[in-house]
Amino acid sequence: MFETSSDAPATVAVVTQAIKEYVDRLGPIWVEGEISELNERSGVMAFIRLRDLSEDMSLSVMCHKSVIAAAQPLPANARVVIHAKPSWYTKNGSLTLSAREIRQVGVGELLARLEALKTLLASQGLFDSDRKIDLPLLPKKVGLICGRNTDAEKDVVENARRRWPSVVFEIREVTVQGALAVSQVSAALTELEADVDVDVIIITRGGGSFEDLLPFSDEGLVRLAASCRTPIVSAIGHEKDSPLLDLVADFRASTPTDAAKHVVPDVAEEIEMIAGLGNRARRRLMSLIDVEFALITNFKDRPVMKDPRVLITSRAEIILALRDRSKRSFSSHLKLAKEELVQIKARVRALSPQATMDRGYSIVRLSNGDIARDASKLRGGDVLRLRLARGETNATVTANTAKE
């Protein structure tokens, strides 16, 4: 460290030398990136421009041609891991990595990394179905992120307008392959998310190799898509392709054409559906009217509607019938009771002492009112009371001539 001020500034040589001393203290490091330029100049040295996978940044790398030869073949835009030592050149004030080893990142390793990232994001709930947002029935404006003048853009726009001619698009043409893809797609997604008129966002590109579609599995882009409140439709590659963006999107379309079919309804189908609903409602209404008309007809045909007095007359007839029935029943009961009473009366009369006396018998009572039952107990001069069939009279015992 050295002190500087406006009155005592450090010279360029001092500053660059200080930076060189600091950088020289750094040990060798492993750096991953994409080769954007490879210049094998004459001589023994080669120069590489190593680009970041997700940001618009790059580093200059210098190495011996033998290092390049050991890593051959190196295709365009190859993803590599470089073991290099940082070096600071004081003459031009530039930082260069001196590569000692270059290794290509194989598809198997990339798949393993993607699988690990997929497991991590899934454990954090970014792929859960309850986080998905339903697509609007008819969006006011459709945001579209696509490549510049690509077939994917034409497929989405043409098929959507064929289905719903008045659909409005807000299109952002970006790089959909290579190092700039992630940053440009993320910027476009942020911009469309901030537009309150955009109801749904489609992110699309055509098919490509596994490496071409890697930007759409970038962790930063995937997390950004998961944080959006606007529904997102992913239409990346073909049906067999499955970048991580498909898993976090609210709807995964197999193709750009499929995305257009799910984002806007088919106006012809909607008109047909509305006509069908109208016919169904009309039939239902006519059915209800027919039912009510039949009920009214039935009410009208009832006797009470023809002669309202039938309610009274029918009830009166019932009352009269019940009255006559009660009279007949009461008369029958009286008749039976009379007959029974006559029979009882005849039996009572037959058993009555009066009937016996009517046949010529009489009841003899003593003076004390007791009935005389034993003639031997009577004495001369006893006064007796005789009750005949008609009336009573007295008699006096003159002499007791009773015999056993």
DRENGU-58037 format. One line per field, with one value per residue (C-alpha): residue in three letters; x, y, z. Coordinates in steps of 0.001 Angstrom, whole numbers, plus 500000, padded with zeros to 6 digits. Each point is the difference from the previous one (the first is absolute). Last residue first. Layout:
BEGIN
residu: (Ala ...) .
c1: (X ...) .
c2: (Y ...) .
c3: (Z ...) .
END
This chain:
BEGIN
residu: (Glu Lys Ala Thr Asn Ala Thr Val Thr Ala Asn Thr Glu Gly Arg Ala Leu Arg Leu Arg Leu Val Asp Gly Gly Arg Leu Lys Ser Ala Asp Arg Ala Ile Asp Gly Asn Ser Leu Arg Val Ile Ser Tyr Gly Arg Asp Met Thr Ala Gln Pro Ser Leu Ala Arg Val Arg Ala Lys Ile Gln Val Leu Glu Glu Lys Ala Leu Lys Leu His Ser Ser Phe Ser Arg Lys Ser Arg Asp Arg Leu Ala Leu Ile Ile Glu Ala Arg Ser Thr Ile Leu Val Arg Pro Asp Lys Met Val Pro Arg Asp Lys Phe Asn Thr Ile Leu Ala Phe Glu Val Asp Ile Leu Ser Met Leu Arg Arg Arg Ala Arg Asn Gly Leu Gly Ala Ile Met Glu Ile Glu Glu Ala Val Asp Pro Val Val His Lys Ala Ala Asp Thr Pro Thr Ser Ala Arg Phe Asp Ala Val Leu Asp Leu Leu Pro Ser Asp Lys Glu His Gly Ile Ala Ser Val Ile Pro Thr Arg Cys Ser Ala Ala Leu Arg Val Leu Gly Glu Asp Ser Phe Pro Leu Leu Asp Glu Phe Ser Gly Gly Gly Arg Thr Ile Ile Ile Val Asp Val Asp Val Asp Ala Glu Leu Glu Thr Leu Ala Ala Ser Val Gln Ser Val Ala Leu Ala Gly Gln Val Thr Val Glu Arg Ile Glu Phe Val Val Ser Pro Trp Arg Arg Arg Ala Asn Glu Val Val Asp Lys Glu Ala Asp Thr Asn Arg Gly Cys Ile Leu Gly Val Lys Lys Pro Leu Leu Pro Leu Asp Ile Lys Arg Asp Ser Asp Phe Leu Gly Gln Ser Ala Leu Leu Thr Lys Leu Ala Glu Leu Arg Ala Leu Leu Glu Gly Val Gly Val Gln Arg Ile Glu Arg Ala Ser Leu Thr Leu Ser Gly Asn Lys Thr Tyr Trp Ser Pro Lys Ala His Ile Val Val Arg Ala Asn Ala Pro Leu Pro Gln Ala Ala Ala Ile Val Ser Lys His Cys Met Val Ser Leu Ser Met Asp Glu Ser Leu Asp Arg Leu Arg Ile Phe Ala Met Val Gly Ser Arg Glu Asn Leu Glu Ser Ile Glu Gly Glu Val Trp Ile Pro Gly Leu Arg Asp Val Tyr Glu Lys Ile Ala Gln Thr Val Val Ala Val Thr Ala Pro Ala Asp Ser Ser Thr Glu Phe Met) .
c1: (351969 496470 498769 496620 500973 496796 498548 503075 499073 500262 501059 499911 502443 499542 499886 501824 499470 502002 498569 500903 499319 498603 500568 496804 500555 503604 502337 503141 498482 499355 503763 501158 498359 501970 501256 498303 499626 496281 500832 500082 498152 500853 497293 499542 497374 501979 500524 501646 502718 500445 500281 502671 502180 501948 497829 499847 503745 500331 497437 501746 503353 498523 498357 503273 501936 497502 500237 503831 500046 497672 502017 503278 498402 498662 503467 501637 497393 500312 503816 499915 497579 502280 503124 498283 498882 503557 501460 497446 500797 503740 499372 497684 502477 503070 497759 499083 503091 498332 502358 503162 498794 499398 503737 500751 501569 502358 501118 500518 502014 502169 500510 500994 502471 501594 500092 501589 502651 500791 500133 502495 502162 499932 500954 502797 501393 499715 501804 502661 500556 500206 502490 502034 499974 501099 502728 501151 500184 501854 502560 501209 503327 502963 499477 500003 502909 502109 499235 501311 503196 500408 499446 498510 500770 497624 500639 503730 502247 500369 500326 502730 502017 500565 497975 500475 497996 497072 502148 502011 498858 496340 499688 496828 500237 497114 500739 500913 503669 502185 500279 501156 502802 500999 500247 501984 502496 500336 500731 497980 498815 503615 500702 497833 502850 502098 497320 499774 497305 496292 498261 499692 497281 499206 496311 498782 496397 497812 502190 498204 501734 503438 502538 500027 500735 503144 501218 499504 501894 502902 500075 499938 502854 502142 499422 500522 503220 502251 498603 496540 496697 501248 497101 496899 497449 496439 496948 497188 496333 497317 497361 500084 499281 500726 501880 501569 501391 501208 501766 501612 501209 501225 501645 501940 501141 501045 502519 500445 502012 499589 497024 498364 496283 497706 496314 497658 496384 500004 496867 499382 502896 502541 499762 502959 502152 501302 497642 501607 503351 503044 501625 499411 503495 500618 499130 502573 502724 499066 499994 503392 501422 498446 501378 503466 499808 498794 502900 502444 498546 500025 503727 501695 503158 503236 502775 503281 502796 498217 501645 497096 500409 499383 500842 501813 501758 503634 499271 498740 498120 499953 497354 501072 497831 498160 497270 496574 498342 496683 500607 498516 501566 501376 503230 501385 502452 500808 503641 500507 498853 502475 502715 499211 501264 497442 498559 496535 498160 496887 496347 496796 496454 498600 498611 502724 502859 502214 503596 501827 502949 503531 502538 503781 502694 500584 497524 496728 497476 497046 496988 497015 496718 501189 497399 500734 501270 503070 502303 502572 503792 501288 499571 503121 500826 496731 501016 503500 498581 497472 502775 502067 497041 499529 503691 500314 496904 501436 498612 498464 501540 497964 496771 500779 501703 501100 501555 498843) .
c2: (421578 501342 503509 500448 503135 501848 503401 501509 503539 501375 503359 501129 500995 501108 498232 496723 499524 501099 498678 501517 497717 500777 497228 499287 496293 499097 499465 497926 496918 501959 500330 502525 503221 502836 502493 503394 500179 499261 496874 499891 497734 500319 498947 497481 500138 499937 503708 499260 498040 502759 502455 497883 500925 497258 500030 503773 500229 497605 501969 503264 498562 498941 503344 501754 497880 500900 503634 499912 498338 502643 502783 498638 499730 503504 501298 498199 501177 503538 499830 498770 502732 502581 498534 500049 503569 501019 498309 501643 503349 499466 499316 503000 502318 499101 499583 503666 500921 498429 499578 500668 497721 497230 499879 500638 503413 498563 497308 502611 502162 497022 499161 503613 499872 496849 501426 503243 498036 497978 503178 501464 496881 499890 503685 499549 497086 501955 502954 497729 498473 503433 501087 496823 500538 503619 498858 497282 502503 502515 497374 500876 501719 498755 496253 499891 502466 497838 496900 501811 500864 496271 497612 502725 500010 502081 501888 499839 498488 496601 501275 502449 496982 499033 497046 499160 497000 502229 502268 503073 502395 500957 501184 501859 502436 501353 503514 499977 499352 498524 496556 501574 501819 496769 498206 502828 500021 496223 499740 497199 502185 500915 496275 499750 500311 497478 497315 500642 502077 500426 503298 502747 501181 501919 500929 502559 500437 502923 502850 503287 500547 500036 499244 496283 500934 501912 497312 497319 502079 500501 496291 499000 502413 498859 496287 500137 502031 496970 497912 499507 501832 503498 502378 501207 501421 499978 501627 498273 500981 497437 501391 497071 497292 496497 501047 502788 497454 497706 502846 501499 496745 498380 503208 500411 496365 500375 502622 503655 500779 497391 499933 501607 500614 501965 499568 502946 500192 496271 497932 497036 500887 497232 498492 500655 497111 500158 497228 497698 500043 500537 502768 498101 500419 496264 500225 502755 497894 496817 501873 501555 496532 498663 502941 499382 496303 500829 502398 497311 497506 502556 500502 503159 500277 500142 502523 499933 502490 503144 503361 502283 503563 503282 503187 503214 500456 499956 498627 496639 498287 496208 497660 496318 497513 496684 500311 498338 499975 500469 500016 502971 498783 496492 499199 496678 500018 500443 498851 502083 503140 499419 499297 503331 501709 502111 503481 500774 503308 500227 500580 501555 500234 497744 496441 497671 502453 500337 498825 501790 497771 500727 497472 499948 497956 502112 501125 500904 497473 502290 498459 502233 499440 497111 499480 500144 498247 501199 497896 502043 500218 501998 503692 501759 501059 501925 502185 500668 500797 502407 501816 500182 501410 502661 500950 500180 502133 502466 500431 503304 502393 503218 498299 497363 496636 497668 496646 496486) .
c3: (558350 500390 500440 501652 501817 500962 499125 498313 499057 496443 498576 496339 497187 496381 496702 499640 503714 502977 503258 503356 502941 503451 502497 501978 500060 499816 497028 500447 498441 496776 499283 497331 501102 498497 502555 500119 503810 499684 498100 496244 497610 496294 497532 497155 497353 496714 500265 503318 498253 497466 502849 501572 496940 498172 496927 500157 500128 497067 498000 500863 498983 496663 499499 500914 497496 497297 500970 500009 496587 498655 501572 498532 496573 500296 500961 497069 497583 501296 499915 496406 499047 501600 498376 496624 500599 500966 496933 497774 501608 499431 496339 499830 501676 497972 496964 500377 497935 496954 496980 502019 502795 497501 499074 496349 500676 502592 497575 497292 502405 500920 496331 499306 502911 498604 496478 501268 501899 496890 497917 502458 499935 496248 499804 502553 497998 496763 501590 501491 496577 498379 502675 499406 496236 500461 502402 497610 497138 502199 501010 503497 500712 502053 499537 496199 499760 502311 497908 496942 501879 500756 502938 502157 503736 502100 503242 499361 502685 498363 496427 501100 501119 496365 498645 496345 498714 499047 497869 500848 502700 500294 503606 500905 502910 502062 501338 503677 499261 502760 498391 496729 501843 501748 496650 498436 502881 500026 496283 498421 497112 499250 499436 496873 497505 501970 499668 496288 498442 499528 499582 502571 502322 503162 500054 502559 501137 501079 498734 500659 503364 498338 502780 499152 496373 501027 502403 497331 497415 502409 500882 496309 499297 502939 499387 496233 499994 500505 497178 498584 500274 499186 500377 498164 502445 498680 501614 498142 499571 499069 497632 497548 502611 498674 496872 502033 502478 497219 498203 503107 501572 496788 498791 503252 499915 496358 501073 499067 503125 502697 502328 503026 499449 502330 499205 500506 501124 500744 499258 502302 502276 500742 503466 502306 501186 503560 501113 497422 501780 497732 502048 503261 501478 499725 496307 499488 501625 498124 496683 500821 500688 496785 498052 501395 499144 496504 499540 501132 497543 497213 500468 501270 497915 501931 499508 501903 500718 498944 500629 500878 498877 501756 498138 500935 496652 501197 503467 498833 502802 500087 501416 500044 498153 500250 497377 500030 496597 498225 496261 498130 496757 500265 501895 498722 501538 503721 499812 496849 501737 502850 497414 498400 503123 501808 500276 501351 499776 502133 499181 501281 498641 502712 499958 498778 500382 496921 499625 497143 499074 498797 498736 500447 498238 496933 497453 501530 501229 500642 501751 500663 501857 502159 502686 503685 503089 501937 502207 501917 500245 502992 500609 501286 496474 499900 502973 498652 496596 501493 501870 496793 498149 502663 500194 496232 499709 502507 503459 500970 502538 499967 499080 502559 500208 502783 499180 500664) .
END
